Amino acid sequence: MFDEFSDTDLAAYLEEDLDANKASKLEATLINDKHLQDRLHTIRLQIAVGEHSLGSIWRQNNLGCPSRKTLGGYLLGILPNDQKLFIQSHIEIRGCLTCQANLADLEEQQTQNQEELTARATRYYKSSIGHLSQRRQDES
Amino acid sequence: MAEVDKLLIQEIRSGADDAWMRFVDRFSGRLQAFVRKKIRDSATVEDIVQETFIGFINSLPNFDESRPIDSFLFTICRYRIIDHFKKTGRRPDISSLTTTDSQQQIELPDAIRGASTIYRSGERRRAEENALLQILQQEVTLLIENEAWIKLACLELIFVSSTPNKEIAELLQLSQPQVASFKHEFVDKIKRQMLRLGVNADLFPELYPDQQA
């Protein structure tokens, strides 16, 4: 029988690195699927003892993820067809969350008011600079 | 890590507050977009991004500059999301397992471990995984340099998504024997390199597709 969710999917789910649609589907299936529950438990134990599959190592280290510049080219539609197909497959089928986020951010930069983006960054800056200063004091 | 990022980290370490502002400005958008994929409540999203930046500050003394910053930040961010879901009871609690140190043994039934998998110390296992990572990095870089995009997409779908060959063939307009051949060739290459480095390939069942259930 073909399992809809691979072991790599289950590891990605436990590490919050699974595409949102697939994660929702998995959660819905988990409720009544004892076999899937057992497999998820197994993967939890494997992660616990530090075992990672080849697929997880590939995923965790973002191998093959296109650069921001390349993603920008993808958005502009200026990449060669094969490269475009790779990025499409990487983002939509493989469901790389990091690249999905980078792409969403690039799109937002094109469409969102620049002042709002600066205000957001300033909020993060103000809420974290105190920690940085404290850390520097502790080190000196 | 890109030279521009290295300089940014050096400036932050040397105490330039404006460098921290540039850092936050550079990475906040992508982190926020990442968290929004998981959490809808905007206040919680901002809290998690803020905690990610604070987590980065805390790990700055030990930050390995050979590692890309965004990959490191996304890892911190994922852990903050896991913590959030744990607190709100939306995900299974894996913290007690993920913090296991290398000396602690958890008994795994034989069926779970696979016939060829033997218990190794955490340290040795990490060394073996690092060796595999280096080999994979080399191979993926080579595919990118050669602009072998379809082959890269095919291998990623096989190994990362476990997408069935038939589906991959349809998506990438390949024949099923071509998909199988890419897989076979890649597995052979990885196994050869592992053998050359004296690393035990048996630990990675994906390299023995014929033996997998």
Interface residues (C-beta under 8 A of the other chain):
Chain A: F2 S6 D7 T8 D9 L14 E15 E16 D17 A20 L40 T42 R44 L45 Q46 I47 A48 V49 G50 E51 H52 S53 L54 G55 I57 W58 R59 Q60 N61 N62 L63 G64 P80 D82 Q83 L85 F86 S89 H90 I93 R94 G95 L97 T98 Q100 A101 N102 A104 D105 E108 Q109 L117 T118 R120 A121 T122 R123 Y124 Y125 S127 S128 I129 H131 L132 R135 R136 E139
Chain B: I12 G15 D17 W20 M21 V24 D25 S28 G29 R30 L31 Q32 A33 F34 R36 K37 K38 E46 V49 Q50 F53 I54 I57 N58 L60 P61 P68 D70 S71 F74 T75 R78 I81 I82 F85 R91 P92 I94 L97 T98 T100 S102 Q105 I106 L108 I112 T117 Y119 G122 R125 R126 E129 L132 L133 L136 Q137 V140 L143 I144 E147 W149 I150 L152 A153 E156 L157 F159 V160 S161 S162 T163 P164 L171 L172 I190 L203 F204 P205 E206 L207
